[in-house]
Amino acid sequence: MTIRIAVSRALLGAAAVLALAGTAQASNIQYFVNITQGAASITGSITTDGTLGYIGAANLLDWNLSLNDGASSFTLTHGNSAVYVNSAFVASSHDLSFNYSSNHIALIQNPTVGSSHNYWCMDGSSAYCSGGPVSSNNWRLDGALISNGPYTGVHAIASVPEPSTYAMLGAGLGLLAFAARRKQQS
């Protein structure tokens, strides 16, 4: 009977640890970007405040995005550029998505929004980035326009898993291993 109680307690403890792991949320979430179009690319990261669901410009805390047109490159950062996000992103703990079937826009531009300089623009059907009624994912670098599209549906940017989730998973598995070892010794 004591073995059954020990196993029950171990399983209850593991369930509690897993329940805590499900509710743990880091204050910030960092999403990695890696988009290519021929020799051109956008790579880097976007950090949000951890808000899940529809997010806007106020939820973007930092970004570091390297634009490359195949001949030259420019890095958009929080310090050298501005952002306009019309609730265009949907954030989850796993990815940051943009819905190209919507009428939203997301623009990160140097030095300011509307300056026509270096930028990354995701556009649903508002024709802001593409100049026409087509969903696009464009970037401009040193006067060269890279058009990536047309797109439909949701485009996701994968996030980095939270280290606390792995720590809690490890603790839960450790408890299960401890309970199994005690059971073998009994």
C-alpha positions in Angstrom: 0.0 0.0 0.0 2.9 2.4 0.7 4.3 1.9 -2.8 0.9 2.8 -4.3 0.8 6.0 -2.1 4.3 6.9 -3.1 3.6 6.4 -6.8 0.3 8.4 -6.5 2.1 11.3 -4.8 4.9 11.2 -7.4 2.3 11.4 -10.2 0.4 14.1 -8.4 3.6 16.1 -8.0 4.5 15.6 -11.7 1.0 16.7 -12.7 1.4 19.9 -10.5 4.8 20.6 -12.2 3.3 20.2 -15.6 0.4 22.4 -14.7 2.8 25.1 -13.6 4.8 24.7 -16.8 1.7 25.4 -18.8 1.0 28.7 -17.1 4.6 29.9 -17.0 5.1 32.9 -19.3 8.3 34.8 -19.8 7.9 38.6 -19.8 9.5 38.8 -23.2 9.4 36.5 -26.2 12.0 36.6 -29.0 11.0 35.6 -32.5 13.6 34.8 -35.2 13.2 35.9 -38.8 14.8 34.2 -41.8 13.2 35.1 -45.1 15.0 34.7 -48.5 14.1 35.8 -52.0 16.8 34.8 -54.5 20.0 36.4 -53.3 18.1 38.8 -51.0 17.3 38.0 -47.4 16.0 39.3 -44.1 17.4 37.7 -41.0 17.3 38.7 -37.3 14.9 38.9 -34.4 11.9 40.7 -33.0 11.3 40.8 -29.3 7.8 41.4 -27.9 6.5 42.1 -24.4 5.0 38.6 -24.1 1.5 39.7 -24.9 -0.3 36.9 -26.8 -3.0 37.4 -29.4 -3.3 40.5 -31.6 -0.4 42.9 -31.0 0.5 46.3 -32.2 3.6 48.6 -32.3 3.5 49.2 -28.5 4.1 45.4 -28.0 7.3 45.4 -30.0 10.2 46.0 -27.6 13.2 45.5 -29.8 14.2 44.3 -33.3 17.4 43.7 -35.1 16.8 42.8 -38.7 19.5 42.6 -41.4 18.2 43.5 -44.9 20.3 42.1 -47.7 19.6 42.7 -51.4 22.4 40.5 -52.7 24.9 43.4 -53.1 24.6 45.4 -49.9 23.0 45.2 -46.5 21.5 47.4 -43.8 20.4 46.5 -40.3 17.1 47.9 -38.9 17.3 48.2 -35.1 15.1 49.8 -32.4 17.6 52.7 -32.3 17.7 53.6 -36.0 14.2 52.9 -37.2 10.5 53.3 -36.5 7.7 50.7 -36.6 4.0 50.8 -37.6 2.0 47.8 -36.8 -1.8 48.1 -37.2 -2.6 45.1 -34.9 -1.2 43.1 -37.8 0.6 40.4 -35.8 -0.9 37.5 -33.9 1.6 36.3 -31.2 1.6 32.9 -29.6 4.1 31.3 -27.4 5.3 29.4 -30.5 5.2 31.9 -33.4 4.5 35.4 -34.5 2.2 35.4 -37.5 1.0 37.9 -40.2 -2.2 37.3 -42.0 -1.8 38.3 -45.7 -5.5 37.7 -46.3 -6.4 40.7 -44.0 -6.3 44.4 -44.6 -3.4 45.0 -42.2 0.1 46.3 -42.5 3.4 45.9 -40.6 6.2 48.3 -41.4 9.7 48.7 -39.9 11.5 51.6 -41.6 14.7 53.6 -41.3 14.8 56.4 -40.2 11.0 57.0 -39.9 7.8 55.5 -41.1 7.0 57.0 -44.6 10.6 58.0 -45.4 10.9 55.6 -48.4 14.3 54.5 -47.2 15.3 51.1 -45.9 12.3 49.1 -44.7 10.6 45.8 -44.3 6.9 45.9 -45.1 4.2 43.2 -44.8 1.0 44.2 -46.4 -2.4 42.4 -46.5 -4.5 44.0 -49.2 -4.1 47.7 -48.3 -1.7 48.3 -51.2 0.7 50.3 -49.0 3.8 48.2 -49.6 3.1 46.8 -53.0 1.5 49.8 -54.7 -1.4 47.6 -55.8 -4.0 45.3 -54.4 -1.7 42.4 -53.8 -0.5 40.9 -50.6 3.2 41.3 -50.3 6.3 41.0 -48.1 8.6 43.6 -49.5 11.9 45.2 -48.4 13.8 48.1 -49.8 17.5 48.6 -49.5 19.6 51.4 -51.0 16.8 52.1 -53.5 16.4 48.5 -54.6 12.9 47.0 -54.0 12.7 43.3 -53.3 9.2 42.0 -53.8 8.4 38.7 -52.2 4.8 37.6 -52.9 2.0 37.6 -53.6 1.0 35.8 -50.4 -2.2 34.5 -49.0 -3.0 33.2 -45.6 -0.8 33.3 -42.5 3.0 33.7 -42.5 4.7 32.6 -39.2 8.0 33.5 -37.7 9.2 30.8 -35.3 10.0 31.8 -31.7 12.7 30.7 -29.3 11.4 28.2 -26.7 11.5 29.6 -23.2 14.2 28.2 -21.0 11.9 28.0 -18.0 9.7 25.5 -19.8 12.7 23.2 -20.2 13.6 23.6 -16.6 10.1 22.7 -15.4 10.0 19.7 -17.8 13.4 18.6 -16.4 12.2 18.9 -12.8 9.0 16.9 -13.6 11.0 14.2 -15.3 13.4 14.2 -12.4 10.5 13.7 -9.9 9.2 10.8 -12.0 12.7 9.2 -12.1 13.1 9.6 -8.4 9.7 8.0 -7.7 10.6 5.1 -10.0 13.9 4.6 -8.3 12.4 4.6 -4.9 9.8 2.0 -6.1 12.6 -0.3 -7.3 14.4 0.0 -4.0 11.3 -0.9 -2.0 
